[in-house]
Amino acid sequence: MAAPKKGRRSPGGQGRPGRVLALILIAMVALIGGMFASGDTTPRLGIDLAGGTSFTLEAKNEPGKPNAINKTNMDTAVGIMDRRVNGLGVSESEVQTQGAKHIIVNIPKGTNAKQARQQVGTTAKLGFRPVLTSAPGVKSPEPKPSASVGDKDKAKDKDDKSKDDKTKPSGSPSATASPQGRAVTDALKANPAVDPSASAKDGKAGSDKKKDPKAPTPTPAPGDVAALQKQLAALDCSTPASRAKASEAAAAAKASDPIVACKTDGSAKEILGPVAVEGTGVDKASAVIDTQQGKGWIVQLKFTKDGAKKFADVTGKLATQQPPQNQFAIVLDGEVVSDPSVTSSIAGGQAEISGGFTQETSRDLANVLSYGALPLSFDVVNETTVSPALGGEQLRAGLIAGAIGLILVVIYLVAYYRGLALVALASLLVSAILTYTIMVLLGIALGFALNLPAVCGAIVAIGITADSFIVYFERIRDEIREGRSLRPAVERGWPRARRTILVSDFVSFLAAAVLFVVTVGKVQGFAFTLGLTTLLDVVVVFFFTKPLMTILARRKFFASGHPWSGLDPKRLGVKPPLRASRRPAAPVDPKEA
């Protein structure tokens, strides 16, 4: 007995179109639900539509480097600044050069402009310095005349050490070895020329001359321990103004000189030795969650070959010291960003800093370590607020033009394709919903901002999507013109239409990808939107338009070729099939001759 024949799957690989439609509808519901769950239902807007802040940075000539301001260093600085404020390049924060020594930074509204300004404006070189001594950030009380310098320093060091041991939180940042093989790369080189305990032996006091309180405090020369101790006692890190003054003085010091610096939060002040590892020695830093040992958020570092060697030498020396001299300070722009402790020598070029981090603080530190060492120093010379009025007018004009174009497309589809126009309009609606929700979610997750060129890309995508439907409809109509009924016409026309649609969309996506890679600024917004909508066109045609046509081909309205279905055989010029060749009729009653 012959086995029953199995049902043949359609050429499009959609034997059950109802399941495919259900799949894309579930995806749409999930995206819409995620959008509403996020609490943000509107896309982020770029600086030209929402306004924002624009500021200008001017490169400074550094002592001993008269030719530092050149195109190479400026381009390097732009690249670092762009990565600082722009992440993946789609949040529409713009960083570009203007002239020979200026950089323009545009921060759109909705982005933390203050934080971005701090990240961009923090342009001094990054360095790792050993901690020689530490004290609370408030100004120390004046010493009593009867107390000698050595006794006062000994008592103060003892009290500070006791206080630090009692109050230091268990989650304070510390440098440790990673489970993958000595995670912490190497601490800092202790400074043999500056020993805080030497002040008690030397008993040297600083000059008693009165100084102008407004003048910046000069950095003591190496070995001038008493002056460093006096400067530490006089330093007040409790206010932003005093911290700014201290960081300015510390940033002006040479890398080979010890400095007195404040922590960024003003909680402590420290005497730091010479720079042991330059910021350029850090190759990469990233913030990750430690799931193996439960440390929470940590910062992983990877050093260059030269930086790894220096960091290994330093950590080996710091590990033998007592707190706080077993700590190294990460100093940026004269302020201590972090001061983790070292428990053992770390080699191998990889390290981690752990303890007490949140997601935000770990990412900020990783950002500083990755992009902190700029080749130039900059000053913010101008800062302005950008109004969205002009961009709003252009957006309204663009939306009006897009609406007029969409109306004309709809009129054409209805007049020419009639019932098939409903399929095209439903597909355009699905594409619009997917595009909108994805843009909103990308704004939340990646900082994507919609600017005027991006809106233009979305409007252009309407034509690309409509063109895909027209290609498929014409293939179906061609099959009907050849005398086939609707159901086989839908299946036979799909492979040919599919190839044409994929080739067309590939060309559009390739153009968008090239634009995104080789351009900067707002043109990237156009390229990103065009590429996104092109991918969505493929998804909609394959998972919505094709299965919907398969289902409608089974309905009498379309299958019978109703005049308003858009598939009327008479309107398409289909001729009735010819009969088989007729034989000449023989005479019924042939006459005899």
C-alpha positions as CSV (number, residue, x, y, z in Angstrom):
1,M,0.0,0.0,0.0
2,A,1.5,3.4,-1.0
3,A,2.2,5.8,1.7
4,P,0.1,8.9,1.8
5,K,1.8,12.0,0.3
6,K,2.9,14.7,2.8
7,G,1.7,18.2,2.4
8,R,4.2,20.4,0.6
9,R,5.7,23.4,2.4
10,S,5.5,26.7,0.7
11,P,8.6,28.0,-1.1
12,G,9.0,30.6,1.6
13,G,9.4,28.0,4.2
14,Q,6.1,29.1,6.0
15,G,3.9,26.0,6.0
16,R,2.0,27.4,9.0
17,P,1.7,31.2,8.4
18,G,-0.5,31.6,11.5
19,R,2.4,30.7,13.8
20,V,4.8,33.1,12.1
21,L,2.2,36.0,12.5
22,A,1.8,35.1,16.1
23,L,5.6,35.2,16.6
24,I,6.0,38.7,15.3
25,L,2.9,39.9,17.2
26,I,4.3,38.5,20.4
27,A,7.6,40.3,19.7
28,M,5.7,43.6,19.2
29,V,3.8,43.2,22.4
30,A,7.1,42.4,24.3
31,L,8.8,45.5,22.9
32,I,5.8,47.7,23.7
33,G,5.6,46.3,27.2
34,G,9.3,46.9,27.7
35,M,8.9,50.5,26.6
36,F,6.1,51.2,29.0
37,A,7.9,49.3,31.8
38,S,10.9,51.6,31.4
39,G,8.7,54.6,32.1
40,D,9.9,56.4,29.0
41,T,7.7,56.3,25.9
42,T,9.4,59.0,23.7
43,P,12.7,58.7,21.9
44,R,15.6,60.8,23.2
45,L,16.2,63.8,21.0
46,G,19.5,65.2,19.7
47,I,20.9,68.6,20.4
48,D,19.3,70.1,17.2
49,L,15.8,69.0,18.3
50,A,15.9,69.2,22.1
51,G,18.6,71.8,22.7
52,G,21.6,71.3,25.0
53,T,25.0,72.7,25.9
54,S,27.9,73.5,23.7
55,F,31.4,74.4,25.0
56,T,34.7,75.2,23.5
57,L,38.0,73.8,24.7
58,E,41.3,75.4,23.9
59,A,44.6,73.5,23.9
60,K,47.4,74.9,26.0
61,N,51.1,74.8,25.4
62,E,52.9,72.8,28.0
63,P,56.3,73.8,29.5
64,G,59.1,72.1,27.6
65,K,56.8,71.0,24.7
66,P,56.4,74.0,22.4
67,N,55.3,71.8,19.5
68,A,52.8,69.6,21.4
69,I,49.7,71.3,19.7
70,N,49.6,69.5,16.3
71,K,47.1,67.7,14.2
72,T,48.0,64.2,15.5
73,N,47.6,65.2,19.2
74,M,44.4,67.1,18.5
75,D,42.9,64.1,16.7
76,T,43.9,61.8,19.5
77,A,42.3,64.2,22.0
78,V,39.1,64.3,20.0
79,G,38.9,60.5,19.8
80,I,39.4,60.2,23.6
81,M,36.8,62.9,24.4
82,D,34.4,61.3,22.0
83,R,34.6,58.0,23.7
84,R,34.2,59.6,27.1
85,V,31.0,61.4,26.3
86,N,29.6,59.4,23.4
87,G,30.0,55.8,24.3
88,L,29.0,53.8,21.1
89,G,28.7,56.9,19.0
90,V,24.9,57.1,18.7
91,S,24.0,59.3,21.6
92,E,24.5,62.4,19.4
93,S,27.1,64.1,21.6
94,E,29.4,65.8,19.1
95,V,33.1,66.3,19.5
96,Q,35.0,67.9,16.7
97,T,38.0,70.2,16.1
98,Q,37.7,73.8,15.1
99,G,40.9,75.5,13.8
100,A,44.3,74.5,15.0
101,K,43.8,74.3,18.7
102,H,40.1,74.4,19.6
103,I,37.7,71.5,20.2
104,I,33.9,71.9,20.1
105,V,31.7,69.6,22.3
106,N,27.9,69.6,21.9
107,I,25.9,67.8,24.7
108,P,22.2,67.3,23.9
109,K,19.5,67.9,26.5
110,G,18.7,64.7,28.5
111,T,22.4,63.8,28.8
112,N,24.1,64.7,32.1
113,A,25.8,67.8,30.7
114,K,27.6,68.6,33.9
115,Q,29.1,65.1,34.2
116,A,30.0,65.1,30.5
117,R,31.7,68.5,30.9
118,Q,33.7,67.2,33.8
119,Q,34.8,64.1,31.8
120,V,35.8,66.2,28.9
121,G,37.3,69.1,30.9
122,T,39.4,66.7,33.0
123,T,42.2,66.9,30.5
124,A,45.4,66.7,32.7
125,K,47.6,63.6,32.5
126,L,46.7,60.5,34.5
127,G,49.3,59.1,36.9
128,F,49.8,56.5,39.6
129,R,51.5,57.8,42.7
130,P,52.4,56.0,46.0
131,V,50.7,57.3,49.1
132,L,53.2,58.5,51.7
133,T,50.8,59.7,54.4
134,S,47.2,60.4,54.7
135,A,45.0,62.6,57.0
136,P,41.3,63.6,57.2
137,G,40.2,66.2,54.6
138,V,39.6,69.0,57.0
139,K,42.2,71.6,57.9
140,S,44.4,70.4,60.8
141,P,44.5,72.6,64.0
142,E,47.4,74.9,64.6
143,P,50.2,73.3,66.7
144,K,50.8,74.5,70.2
145,P,54.0,76.5,70.7
146,S,55.3,74.1,73.4
147,A,55.1,71.0,71.2
148,S,58.0,70.1,69.1
149,V,57.6,69.3,65.4
150,G,58.8,65.8,65.9
151,D,56.5,65.0,68.9
152,K,53.5,66.6,67.2
153,D,54.1,64.6,64.0
154,K,54.5,61.4,65.9
155,A,51.3,61.9,67.9
156,K,49.4,63.0,64.9
157,D,50.5,60.0,62.8
158,K,49.6,57.7,65.7
159,D,46.2,59.2,66.1
160,D,45.5,59.3,62.4
161,K,46.6,55.7,62.0
162,S,44.4,54.6,65.0
163,K,41.5,56.6,63.6
164,D,41.9,55.2,60.1
165,D,42.1,51.6,61.4
166,K,38.8,52.2,63.3
167,T,36.9,54.1,60.8
168,K,38.1,52.7,57.5
169,P,35.1,50.8,56.0
170,S,35.6,47.2,55.1
171,G,34.5,47.9,51.6
172,S,37.1,50.5,50.8
173,P,38.7,50.0,47.4
174,S,41.7,47.7,47.4
175,A,43.9,46.2,44.8
176,T,44.0,42.5,44.8
177,A,45.0,39.6,42.7
178,S,42.3,38.3,40.4
179,P,41.4,34.6,40.3
180,Q,42.5,34.5,36.7
181,G,46.1,35.1,37.7
182,R,47.0,38.1,39.8
183,A,44.4,40.5,38.9
184,V,46.0,43.5,40.3
185,T,48.9,44.7,38.1
186,D,51.5,46.4,40.2
187,A,51.4,49.1,42.8
188,L,53.5,52.1,42.9
189,K,57.1,52.8,43.5
190,A,57.8,54.1,47.0
191,N,59.7,57.3,47.1
192,P,62.9,56.9,49.0
193,A,63.5,60.7,48.9
194,V,60.4,61.5,50.8
195,D,59.8,59.7,54.1
196,P,57.1,61.1,56.3
197,S,58.8,59.8,59.4
198,A,61.9,61.8,58.6
199,S,60.2,65.0,59.8
200,A,60.6,63.9,63.3
201,K,64.3,63.3,62.8
202,D,65.1,66.4,60.9
203,G,62.9,68.8,62.8
204,K,63.0,71.3,60.0
205,A,60.3,73.9,59.9
206,G,59.1,75.8,56.9
207,S,59.8,79.5,56.3
208,D,57.9,81.8,58.7
209,K,57.4,84.5,56.0
210,K,53.9,85.6,55.4
211,K,52.4,84.5,52.1
212,D,49.6,85.9,50.0
213,P,46.6,83.6,50.6
214,K,45.4,84.1,47.0
215,A,48.7,82.9,45.5
216,P,48.9,79.2,44.5
217,T,50.9,77.2,47.0
218,P,54.3,76.2,45.5
219,T,55.1,72.5,45.3
220,P,57.9,71.6,47.7
221,A,61.0,70.2,46.2
222,P,61.8,66.5,46.7
223,G,63.2,65.9,50.2
224,D,61.6,69.0,51.7
225,V,59.6,66.8,54.1
226,A,58.8,69.5,56.7
227,A,57.3,71.7,54.0
228,L,55.1,68.9,52.8
229,Q,53.9,68.2,56.3
230,K,53.1,71.8,56.8
231,Q,51.3,72.0,53.5
232,L,49.3,68.9,54.4
233,A,48.3,70.4,57.7
234,A,47.2,73.6,56.1
235,L,45.2,72.0,53.3
236,D,41.4,72.0,53.6
237,C,39.6,69.6,51.3
238,S,36.1,70.2,52.7
239,T,34.9,72.7,50.1
240,P,34.9,72.6,46.3
241,A,36.8,75.9,46.0
242,S,39.6,74.7,48.2
243,R,39.8,71.3,46.4
244,A,40.0,73.2,43.1
245,K,42.8,75.3,44.3
246,A,44.7,72.3,45.6
247,S,44.2,70.3,42.4
248,E,45.5,73.3,40.3
249,A,48.7,73.4,42.3
250,A,49.1,69.6,42.3
251,A,48.4,69.4,38.5
252,A,51.1,72.0,37.9
253,A,53.8,69.9,39.6
254,K,56.3,67.8,37.8
255,A,55.8,64.1,37.6
256,S,59.1,63.6,39.5
257,D,58.0,65.8,42.4
258,P,55.9,64.7,45.4
259,I,52.6,66.5,45.8
260,V,49.8,67.1,48.4
261,A,46.4,66.3,47.0
262,C,42.7,65.9,48.0
263,K,40.4,63.0,47.2
264,T,37.6,64.0,44.9
265,D,35.0,63.7,47.6
266,G,37.1,65.7,50.1
267,S,37.2,63.0,52.6
268,A,41.0,62.8,52.9
269,K,44.2,64.6,51.9
270,E,47.4,62.8,51.1
271,I,51.1,63.3,50.5
272,L,51.9,61.4,47.3
273,G,55.3,60.4,45.9
274,P,56.5,60.9,42.3
275,V,54.6,59.4,39.5
276,A,55.4,55.7,39.3
277,V,53.3,54.7,36.3
278,E,52.0,57.2,33.7
279,G,48.4,57.0,32.6
280,T,49.6,56.0,29.1
281,G,50.7,52.7,30.7
282,V,47.0,51.6,31.0
283,D,45.9,49.9,27.9
284,K,42.3,49.2,28.9
285,A,40.0,49.3,31.9
286,S,36.4,48.1,32.3
287,A,33.7,47.8,35.0
288,V,32.3,44.3,35.6
289,I,30.4,42.4,38.3
290,D,32.4,39.8,40.2
291,T,30.0,36.8,40.3
292,Q,32.7,34.3,41.5
293,Q,33.8,35.8,44.8
294,G,30.9,38.1,45.4
295,K,32.9,41.4,45.4
296,G,30.2,43.3,43.5
297,W,31.3,45.8,41.0
298,I,35.0,45.8,40.3
299,V,37.4,47.6,37.8
300,Q,39.6,45.4,35.7
301,L,42.8,46.9,34.3
302,K,45.1,45.8,31.5
303,F,48.5,47.5,31.2
304,T,50.8,48.0,28.3
305,K,54.1,46.0,28.3
306,D,56.1,48.9,29.8
307,G,53.3,49.9,32.2
308,A,52.9,46.3,33.5
309,K,56.6,46.1,34.3
310,K,56.6,49.4,36.2
311,F,53.4,48.6,38.0
312,A,54.8,45.2,39.1
313,D,57.9,46.9,40.5
314,V,55.8,49.4,42.5
315,T,53.4,46.9,43.9
316,G,56.2,44.7,45.1
317,K,57.6,47.6,47.1
318,L,54.2,48.9,48.4
319,A,53.2,45.4,49.6
320,T,56.0,45.5,52.2
321,Q,54.8,48.8,53.7
322,Q,52.3,49.5,56.5
323,P,49.1,51.5,55.9
324,P,48.7,54.0,54.4
325,Q,52.1,53.6,52.6
326,N,50.9,50.3,51.0
327,Q,48.4,52.3,48.9
328,F,48.8,53.9,45.5
329,A,46.8,56.9,44.4
330,I,45.2,57.2,40.9
331,V,45.6,61.0,40.3
332,L,43.8,62.8,37.5
333,D,44.0,66.6,37.1
334,G,45.7,66.9,40.6
335,E,42.9,65.0,42.4
336,V,43.0,61.5,43.9
337,V,40.3,59.5,42.1
338,S,41.0,56.3,44.0
339,D,43.6,55.1,46.4
340,P,43.5,51.3,46.7
341,S,45.8,49.3,48.9
342,V,48.2,46.6,47.8
343,T,48.6,43.3,49.7
344,S,51.1,41.5,47.3
345,S,53.2,42.1,44.3
346,I,51.2,41.9,41.1
347,A,52.7,40.9,37.8
348,G,51.3,39.8,34.5
349,G,49.9,43.0,33.1
350,Q,46.3,42.6,34.5
351,A,44.8,43.9,37.7
352,E,41.5,44.6,39.4
353,I,40.4,47.2,41.9
354,S,37.6,46.1,44.2
355,G,35.6,47.1,47.3
356,G,32.7,49.5,47.9
357,F,32.0,50.3,44.2
358,T,28.6,50.9,42.7
359,Q,27.8,50.5,39.0
360,E,28.2,54.2,38.4
361,T,31.4,54.7,40.4
362,S,33.1,51.7,38.9
363,R,32.2,52.8,35.4
364,D,33.5,56.4,36.1
365,L,36.8,55.0,37.4
366,A,37.1,52.7,34.4
367,N,36.4,55.6,32.1
368,V,39.1,57.7,33.8
369,L,41.6,54.9,33.6
370,S,40.8,54.1,29.9
371,Y,40.6,57.6,28.6
372,G,42.3,59.8,31.2
373,A,45.6,60.4,29.6
374,L,45.2,63.0,27.0
375,P,48.2,64.2,25.0
376,L,47.3,67.8,25.6
377,S,45.8,70.0,28.3
378,F,42.7,72.1,27.6
379,D,40.9,75.1,29.1
380,V,37.1,75.6,28.7
381,V,37.0,79.0,27.1
382,N,33.3,79.2,26.1
383,E,30.1,77.6,27.2
384,T,26.6,78.3,25.7
385,T,23.1,76.9,25.8
386,V,21.7,75.7,22.4
387,S,18.0,76.5,21.8
388,P,15.9,73.8,20.0
389,A,13.7,76.5,18.3
390,L,15.4,76.2,14.9
391,G,15.6,72.5,15.0
392,G,11.9,72.3,16.0
393,E,10.9,74.3,13.0
394,Q,12.9,72.1,10.7
395,L,11.5,69.0,12.3
396,R,7.9,70.3,11.8
397,A,8.7,71.0,8.1
398,G,10.3,67.6,7.7
399,L,7.3,65.8,9.3
400,I,4.9,67.7,7.1
401,A,6.9,66.7,4.0
402,G,7.0,63.1,5.2
403,A,3.2,63.1,5.9
404,I,2.5,64.5,2.4
405,G,4.7,61.8,0.9
406,L,3.1,59.1,3.0
407,I,-0.4,60.3,1.9
408,L,0.6,60.2,-1.7
409,V,2.0,56.6,-1.3
410,V,-1.3,55.5,0.3
411,I,-3.4,57.1,-2.5
412,Y,-1.2,55.3,-5.1
413,L,-1.4,52.0,-3.3
414,V,-5.2,52.2,-2.9
415,A,-5.8,53.3,-6.5
416,Y,-3.5,50.7,-8.1
417,Y,-3.6,47.7,-5.7
418,R,-7.0,48.2,-4.1
419,G,-7.4,45.3,-1.6
420,L,-3.7,44.6,-1.6
421,A,-3.2,48.1,-0.3
422,L,-4.5,46.9,3.1
423,V,-1.7,44.4,3.3
424,A,0.8,47.2,2.5
425,L,-0.6,49.6,5.0
426,A,-0.7,47.0,7.7
427,S,2.9,46.1,7.0
428,L,3.9,49.8,7.1
429,L,2.1,50.1,10.5
430,V,4.0,47.1,11.9
431,S,7.3,48.5,10.7
432,A,6.5,51.9,12.2
433,I,5.7,50.4,15.6
434,L,8.8,48.3,15.6
435,T,11.0,51.2,14.6
436,Y,9.5,53.6,17.2
437,T,9.7,51.1,20.2
438,I,13.3,50.1,19.3
439,M,14.4,53.7,19.1
440,V,12.9,54.4,22.5
441,L,14.6,51.3,24.0
442,L,17.9,52.2,22.3
443,G,17.7,55.6,23.8
444,I,17.4,54.1,27.3
445,A,20.0,51.3,26.9
446,L,22.6,52.9,24.6
447,G,21.9,56.6,24.7
448,F,20.7,56.8,21.1
449,A,19.3,60.2,20.3
450,L,17.1,61.1,17.4
451,N,18.3,64.1,15.4
452,L,17.1,65.7,12.1
453,P,19.2,63.5,9.8
454,A,17.9,60.5,11.7
455,V,14.3,61.6,11.1
456,C,15.2,61.9,7.4
457,G,16.5,58.4,7.5
458,A,13.2,57.1,8.9
459,I,11.2,59.0,6.2
460,V,13.4,57.5,3.5
461,A,12.8,54.1,4.9
462,I,9.1,54.4,4.2
463,G,9.9,54.3,0.5
464,I,12.3,51.4,0.9
465,T,9.6,49.4,2.8
466,A,6.8,50.2,0.3
467,D,9.1,49.2,-2.5
468,S,9.5,45.7,-1.0
469,F,5.7,45.2,-0.9
470,I,5.4,46.4,-4.5
471,V,8.0,43.9,-5.7
472,Y,6.1,41.0,-4.1
473,F,2.7,42.1,-5.3
474,E,4.0,42.4,-8.9
475,R,5.4,38.9,-8.8
476,I,2.1,37.6,-7.7
477,R,0.3,39.5,-10.4
478,D,2.8,38.2,-13.0
479,E,1.9,34.6,-12.0
480,I,-1.8,35.4,-12.3
481,R,-1.3,36.8,-15.8
482,E,0.3,33.5,-16.7
483,G,-3.0,31.8,-15.9
484,R,-2.4,30.5,-12.4
485,S,-4.9,30.9,-9.5
486,L,-4.0,33.0,-6.5
487,R,-2.7,30.3,-4.0
488,P,0.0,28.9,-6.3
489,A,0.7,32.4,-7.5
490,V,1.5,33.6,-4.0
491,E,3.8,30.7,-3.4
492,R,5.5,30.7,-6.8
493,G,6.0,34.4,-6.8
494,W,7.6,34.5,-3.4
495,P,11.1,33.0,-4.2
496,R,11.6,35.5,-7.1
497,A,10.4,38.4,-5.0
498,R,12.5,37.3,-2.0
499,R,15.7,37.4,-4.0
500,T,15.0,40.9,-5.3
501,I,14.0,42.2,-1.8
502,L,17.2,40.8,-0.2
503,V,19.5,42.2,-2.8
504,S,17.8,45.7,-2.6
505,D,17.9,45.8,1.2
506,F,21.5,44.5,1.2
507,V,22.6,47.4,-1.0
508,S,20.7,49.9,1.3
509,F,22.2,48.4,4.5
510,L,25.7,48.4,3.0
511,A,25.4,52.1,2.1
512,A,24.2,52.8,5.6
513,A,27.1,50.9,7.2
514,V,29.7,52.7,5.1
515,L,28.2,56.0,6.0
516,F,28.2,55.2,9.7
517,V,31.8,54.1,9.6
518,V,33.4,56.8,7.6
519,T,31.3,59.8,8.8
520,V,31.0,61.6,12.1
521,G,28.4,63.6,13.9
522,K,24.9,64.0,12.7
523,V,25.4,62.0,9.5
524,Q,25.9,58.9,11.7
525,G,22.4,59.4,13.0
526,F,21.0,59.2,9.4
527,A,23.1,56.1,8.6
528,F,22.1,54.4,11.9
529,T,18.4,54.9,11.3
530,L,18.6,53.9,7.7
531,G,20.4,50.7,8.6
532,L,18.0,49.9,11.4
533,T,14.9,50.4,9.2
534,T,16.4,48.4,6.4
535,L,16.8,45.4,8.7
536,L,13.3,45.9,10.0
537,D,12.0,45.9,6.4
538,V,13.4,42.3,5.9
539,V,11.8,41.2,9.2
540,V,8.4,42.7,8.3
541,V,8.3,41.3,4.8
542,F,9.4,37.8,5.9
543,F,7.4,37.5,9.1
544,F,4.4,39.6,8.4
545,T,3.7,40.4,4.7
546,K,4.4,36.9,3.3
547,P,2.4,34.9,5.9
548,L,-0.5,37.4,5.8
549,M,-0.7,37.0,2.0
550,T,-0.7,33.2,2.4
551,I,-3.7,33.5,4.7
552,L,-5.5,36.0,2.5
553,A,-5.0,33.8,-0.6
554,R,-7.4,31.3,1.1
555,R,-10.2,33.9,1.4
556,K,-12.8,34.0,-1.3
557,F,-12.6,37.8,-1.7
558,F,-9.0,37.5,-2.9
559,A,-9.0,34.0,-4.3
560,S,-12.0,34.6,-6.6
561,G,-10.3,37.7,-8.1
562,H,-12.9,40.3,-6.8
563,P,-12.7,43.6,-8.8
564,W,-11.7,45.4,-5.6
565,S,-9.1,42.8,-4.5
566,G,-6.4,44.1,-6.8
567,L,-6.1,40.7,-8.3
568,D,-9.0,40.8,-10.9
569,P,-7.9,38.6,-13.8
570,K,-9.8,40.7,-16.3
571,R,-8.2,43.9,-15.0
572,L,-4.8,42.2,-15.2
573,G,-5.5,41.3,-18.9
574,V,-5.6,37.6,-18.3
575,K,-6.9,35.7,-21.3
576,P,-8.9,32.5,-20.8
577,P,-6.7,29.4,-21.4
578,L,-7.0,27.9,-24.9
579,R,-8.7,24.5,-25.3
580,A,-6.7,21.6,-26.6
581,S,-6.4,21.4,-30.4
582,R,-9.7,20.6,-31.9
583,R,-10.1,17.7,-34.3
584,P,-12.1,18.3,-37.5
585,A,-15.6,16.9,-37.0
586,A,-16.2,13.9,-39.2
587,P,-19.5,13.9,-41.2
588,V,-22.2,12.0,-39.3
589,D,-23.7,10.6,-42.4
590,P,-21.2,10.7,-45.3
591,K,-22.7,10.5,-48.7
592,E,-21.6,7.9,-51.1
593,A,-20.3,8.9,-54.4
